[in-house]
C-alpha cells in the first residue's frame, strides 16, 4: 500500500484533456491524471484550468486520481466573505 492511499490532496488543474480528464499538479510537484467523481459529475461541477481542487490518488495507479470538487475558502474566514464584519 502507498502512503497516499485514501488521502485527500490539494491540486491545481494544469490542463483539460479529452474524455473529461484533467492533468493536475500536486503540492509535491508531481503530476497526475484525474477524472471527476460520480458525485461531481452528477452535480455538474465546473472544473477549469488554474482551479484548485481536492483529489484522491487511485489505489492501484498512483499516477491517476479522482477529483471530488473545487476547493473553497472556509465560510467563517473573514477574508473569504466580505459581508461578514471582521
N, CA, C and O of each residue as an XYZ file, in Angstrom:
344
protein
N       0.824     -1.183      0.000
C       0.000      0.000      0.000
C       0.869      1.247      0.000
O       1.938      1.279      0.608
N       0.396      2.254     -0.682
C       1.126      3.512     -0.785
C       0.781      4.401      0.396
O      -0.255      4.224      1.038
N       1.656      5.357      0.679
C       1.393      6.307      1.766
C       0.258      7.250      1.416
O      -0.268      7.921      2.304
N      -0.144      7.325      0.130
C      -1.171      8.261     -0.316
C      -2.567      7.636     -0.385
O      -3.532      8.338     -0.685
N      -2.695      6.349     -0.117
C      -3.995      5.691     -0.226
C      -5.023      6.317      0.707
O      -4.773      6.469      1.903
N      -6.180      6.679      0.157
C      -7.269      7.186      0.967
C      -7.110      8.614      1.417
O      -7.965      9.130      2.137
N      -6.042      9.267      1.014
C      -5.747     10.612      1.475
C      -6.251     11.636      0.455
O      -5.975     11.518     -0.739
N      -6.990     12.640      0.932
C      -7.419     13.729      0.069
C      -6.278     14.727     -0.051
O      -5.673     15.124      0.945
N      -5.995     15.124     -1.284
C      -4.870     16.021     -1.557
C      -5.370     17.277     -2.262
O      -6.433     17.271     -2.883
N      -4.598     18.347     -2.160
C      -4.882     19.577     -2.883
C      -4.085     19.548     -4.181
O      -2.934     19.112     -4.206
N      -4.711     20.018     -5.260
C      -4.040     20.041     -6.557
C      -4.504     21.245     -7.359
O      -5.533     21.852     -7.065
N      -3.722     21.575     -8.377
C      -4.063     22.646     -9.302
C      -4.263     22.035    -10.680
O      -3.464     21.205    -11.113
N      -5.322     22.439    -11.371
C      -5.609     21.923    -12.706
C      -4.661     22.599    -13.697
O      -4.655     23.823    -13.830
N      -3.857     21.783    -14.390
C      -2.917     22.293    -15.381
C      -3.513     22.310    -16.783
O      -3.260     23.233    -17.558
N      -4.312     21.280    -17.111
C      -4.863     21.180    -18.461
C      -6.105     20.299    -18.453
O      -6.234     19.379    -17.645
N      -7.018     20.606    -19.375
C      -8.183     19.747    -19.592
C      -7.845     18.829    -20.756
O      -7.403     19.285    -21.811
N      -8.054     17.539    -20.559
C      -7.739     16.529    -21.557
C      -9.028     15.966    -22.143
O     -10.106     16.230    -21.611
N      -8.942     15.195    -23.229
C     -10.156     14.568    -23.780
C     -10.824     13.639    -22.766
O     -10.190     13.174    -21.819
N     -12.098     13.382    -22.980
C     -12.911     12.466    -22.172
C     -13.031     12.913    -20.724
O     -13.032     12.085    -19.814
N     -13.133     14.230    -20.506
C     -13.327     14.816    -19.167
C     -12.263     14.364    -18.169
O     -12.566     14.089    -17.008
N     -11.020     14.290    -18.631
C      -9.878     14.041    -17.754
C      -9.100     15.333    -17.604
O      -9.181     16.223    -18.451
N      -8.343     15.428    -16.516
C      -7.597     16.639    -16.224
C      -6.193     16.287    -15.783
O      -5.989     15.293    -15.086
N      -5.212     17.103    -16.189
C      -3.840     16.959    -15.708
C      -3.712     17.877    -14.505
O      -3.990     19.073    -14.594
N      -3.292     17.314    -13.379
C      -3.205     18.057    -12.122
C      -1.778     18.090    -11.601
O      -1.001     17.157    -11.803
N      -1.453     19.185    -10.925
C      -0.169     19.306    -10.251
C      -0.430     19.275     -8.746
O      -1.212     20.073     -8.229
N       0.224     18.354     -8.052
C       0.079     18.238     -6.607
C       1.083     19.152     -5.910
O       1.978     19.706     -6.549
N       0.930     19.302     -4.613
C       1.800     20.180     -3.826
C       3.270     19.746     -3.870
O       4.166     20.582     -3.754
N       3.515     18.458     -4.033
C       4.896     17.966     -4.082
C       5.467     17.978     -5.508
O       6.468     17.314     -5.779
N       4.834     18.729     -6.415
C       5.250     18.905     -7.810
C       5.139     17.649     -8.668
O       5.746     17.588     -9.737
N       4.388     16.657     -8.234
C       4.108     15.522     -9.104
C       2.869     15.849     -9.930
O       2.039     16.666     -9.532
N       2.759     15.200    -11.081
C       1.636     15.410    -11.981
C       0.840     14.119    -12.070
O       1.413     13.039    -12.215
N      -0.482     14.228    -11.982
C      -1.347     13.064    -12.134
C      -2.466     13.397    -13.114
O      -2.740     14.565    -13.391
N      -3.105     12.356    -13.631
C      -4.275     12.488    -14.498
C      -5.480     12.059    -13.663
O      -5.454     11.010    -13.020
N      -6.533     12.874    -13.677
C      -7.697     12.551    -12.847
C      -8.993     12.850    -13.591
O      -9.065     13.745    -14.433
N     -10.007     12.070    -13.250
C     -11.351     12.293    -13.759
C     -12.247     12.724    -12.610
O     -11.845     12.699    -11.447
N     -13.464     13.120    -12.952
C     -14.407     13.572    -11.936
C     -15.034     12.393    -11.211
O     -15.253     11.336    -11.801
N     -15.321     12.579     -9.932
C     -16.038     11.568     -9.164
C     -17.479     11.501     -9.670
O     -17.943     12.415    -10.352
N     -18.169     10.445     -9.343
C     -19.568     10.284     -9.744
C     -20.412     11.425     -9.219
O     -21.276     11.935     -9.934
N     -20.180     11.834     -7.988
C     -20.945     12.927     -7.380
C     -20.667     14.260     -8.080
O     -21.589     15.045     -8.301
N     -19.409     14.519     -8.427
C     -19.054     15.760     -9.130
C     -19.699     15.797    -10.508
O     -20.148     16.854    -10.952
N     -19.752     14.645    -11.196
C     -20.431     14.573    -12.495
C     -21.917     14.831    -12.342
O     -22.512     15.575    -13.122
N     -22.511     14.214    -11.336
C     -23.953     14.362    -11.114
C     -24.322     15.805    -10.827
O     -25.353     16.291    -11.293
N     -23.490     16.490    -10.065
C     -23.756     17.884     -9.713
C     -23.377     18.860    -10.828
O     -23.750     20.032    -10.782
N     -22.641     18.380    -11.821
C     -22.221     19.232    -12.921
C     -21.234     20.304    -12.499
O     -21.283     21.430    -12.992
N     -20.333     19.950    -11.579
C     -19.356     20.925    -11.084
C     -18.408     21.348    -12.199
O     -17.804     20.496    -12.850
N     -18.271     22.647    -12.425
C     -17.346     23.105    -13.462
C     -15.902     23.052    -12.957
O     -15.603     23.538    -11.866
N     -15.025     22.469    -13.743
C     -13.606     22.403    -13.420
C     -12.865     23.081    -14.566
O     -13.016     22.685    -15.721
N     -12.071     24.093    -14.259
C     -11.353     24.860    -15.274
C      -9.864     24.874    -14.981
O      -9.436     24.628    -13.854
N      -9.079     25.167    -16.010
C      -7.623     25.276    -15.862
C      -7.308     26.381    -14.859
O      -7.889     27.464    -14.912
N      -6.386     26.097    -13.951
C      -5.978     27.054    -12.930
C      -6.713     26.894    -11.604
O      -6.303     27.470    -10.596
N      -7.793     26.119    -11.597
C      -8.563     25.908    -10.358
C      -7.804     25.051     -9.373
O      -7.008     24.196     -9.759
N      -8.057     25.287     -8.092
C      -7.560     24.406     -7.026
C      -8.672     23.394     -6.748
O      -9.828     23.779     -6.577
N      -8.333     22.111     -6.701
C      -9.310     21.051     -6.492
C      -8.840     20.092     -5.411
O      -7.667     20.064     -5.037
N      -9.792     19.309     -4.922
C      -9.499     18.242     -3.970
C      -9.513     16.931     -4.747
O     -10.459     16.645     -5.480
N      -8.461     16.139     -4.582
C      -8.300     14.912     -5.357
C      -7.825     13.777     -4.451
O      -7.189     14.010     -3.423
N      -8.143     12.558     -4.846
C      -7.626     11.366     -4.161
C      -6.925     10.505     -5.197
O      -7.470     10.245     -6.270
N      -5.706     10.060     -4.873
C      -4.981      9.168     -5.787
C      -5.693      7.828     -5.900
O      -6.328      7.360     -4.955
N      -5.573      7.219     -7.084
C      -6.123      5.884     -7.291
C      -5.313      4.874     -6.486
O      -4.099      5.010     -6.337
N      -5.987      3.886     -5.982
C      -5.334      2.900     -5.117
C      -4.311      2.060     -5.879
O      -3.236      1.770     -5.355
N      -4.638      1.668     -7.110
C      -3.760      0.765     -7.858
C      -2.811      1.472     -8.820
O      -1.857      0.860     -9.301
N      -3.055      2.748     -9.108
C      -2.196      3.503    -10.028
C      -1.978      4.904     -9.474
O      -2.846      5.762     -9.634
N      -0.845      5.160     -8.828
C      -0.603      6.463     -8.199
C      -0.489      7.624     -9.184
O      -0.460      8.779     -8.759
N      -0.425      7.350    -10.485
C      -0.377      8.414    -11.487
C      -1.780      8.850    -11.907
O      -1.928      9.744    -12.740
N      -2.806      8.227    -11.337
C      -4.204      8.551    -11.632
C      -4.908      8.981    -10.361
O      -4.427      8.741     -9.254
N      -6.072      9.628    -10.537
C      -6.814     10.062     -9.364
C      -8.253     10.401     -9.690
O      -8.692     10.289    -10.835
N      -8.983     10.818     -8.662
C     -10.386     11.206     -8.775
C     -10.561     12.584     -8.164
O     -10.149     12.827     -7.030
N     -11.177     13.488     -8.924
C     -11.446     14.842     -8.448
C     -12.789     14.850     -7.733
O     -13.794     14.403     -8.285
N     -12.805     15.357     -6.506
C     -14.037     15.420     -5.735
C     -14.716     16.773     -5.827
O     -15.897     16.894     -5.502
N     -13.996     17.788     -6.262
C     -14.605     19.095     -6.453
C     -13.615     20.205     -6.228
O     -12.486     19.974     -5.796
N     -14.048     21.421     -6.526
C     -13.172     22.571     -6.312
C     -13.001     22.860     -4.833
O     -13.881     22.571     -4.022
N     -11.864     23.430     -4.495
C     -11.642     23.857     -3.115
C     -12.359     25.175     -2.914
O     -12.498     25.972     -3.841
N     -12.804     25.390     -1.710
C     -13.411     26.681     -1.397
C     -12.851     27.153     -0.068
O     -12.376     26.355      0.741
N     -12.912     28.447      0.145
C     -12.457     29.006      1.412
C     -13.430     28.622      2.505
O     -14.608     28.377      2.244
N     -12.948     28.571      3.698
C     -13.798     28.252      4.835
C     -14.838     29.353      4.997
O     -14.472     30.528      4.945
N     -16.132     29.030      5.194
C     -17.167     30.055      5.275
C     -17.000     31.020      6.446
O     -17.569     32.112      6.421
N     -16.240     30.647      7.462
C     -16.050     31.530      8.604
C     -14.801     32.398      8.476
O     -14.514     33.208      9.357
N     -14.064     32.229      7.389
C     -12.867     33.026      7.150
C     -13.295     34.430      6.692
O     -13.914     34.549      5.635
N     -12.988     35.499      7.450
C     -13.441     36.844      7.095
C     -12.920     37.300      5.735
O     -13.583     38.086      5.057
N     -11.753     36.825      5.327
C     -11.212     37.247      4.038
C     -12.014     36.682      2.877
O     -12.033     37.269      1.796
N     -12.683     35.542      3.088
C     -13.440     34.923      2.010
C     -14.870     35.401      1.931
O     -15.549     35.136      0.939
N     -15.351     36.100      2.948
C     -16.733     36.564      2.970
C     -16.760     38.057      3.306
O     -16.734     38.433      4.478
N     -16.814     38.915      2.263
C     -16.746     40.357      2.514
C     -17.959     40.912      3.254
O     -17.883     42.027      3.770
N     -19.058     40.194      3.329
C     -20.256     40.685      4.015
C     -20.165     40.556      5.528
O     -20.826     41.286      6.266
N     -19.328     39.608      5.985
C     -19.176     39.410      7.414
C     -18.249     40.476      8.000
O     -17.199     40.751      7.418
N     -18.603     41.077      9.121
C     -17.691     42.036      9.755
C     -16.461     41.317     10.291
O     -16.550     40.178     10.749
N     -15.330     41.976     10.232
C     -14.063     41.367     10.701
C     -13.954     41.473     12.203
O     -12.967     41.021     12.784
